[in-house]
């Protein structure tokens, strides 16, 4: 007697499962990923410490040596040295935004220096009024940027790490909370979390093994 109703449905489901299993078993193994060295520079260029890009055909890497920063760009086929302002020493971090006018690129560097390149390729150098390195830079928008840094290794217990905010016109040094251990630098800044009272909060990862999260506080303006 031919199967019908629920029995037929179960039989068809079993046939489908067996067919899929046999088909997938016959598929070839995927090709393992292959690494390619796409850029080799002279040793005097220094090291590359950070990478960012809006797409695979526009990727930037930042670094350099203690005396001079370096920025290189990948166009999807080749790497080329990109222009960088002479005010910048070693660049520790690169971040940016994709806009209709072109990519906006931000750099955080040693000696409390930062730089911004607009979509037309014009650079602006910025001094955060600290002698210590800026280890990271990130932003939710071009007028809402966060930079972190400090002195590593820190032999001065009274020297605080750096957290600074850019509002589109000036940098503001942000006071960090006291914790039960010493740390000389903040090395990363993450995505801000929304708050009910207006300004967003931002987390910062600080040495050693400590994270802090808080709102922007009283201003201490830095030069631009």
PyMOL commands that set and color helices and strands:
alter all, ss='L'
color gray80, all
select helices_A, chain A and resi 6-25+43-45
alter helices_A, ss='H'
color red, helices_A
select strands_A, chain A and resi 47-55+58-65+68-74+79-81+91-97+104-109+113-117+123-127+133-141+144-150+162-166+171-173+186-189+201-206+210-215+221-222
alter strands_A, ss='S'
color yellow, strands_A
deselect
rebuild
show_as cartoon
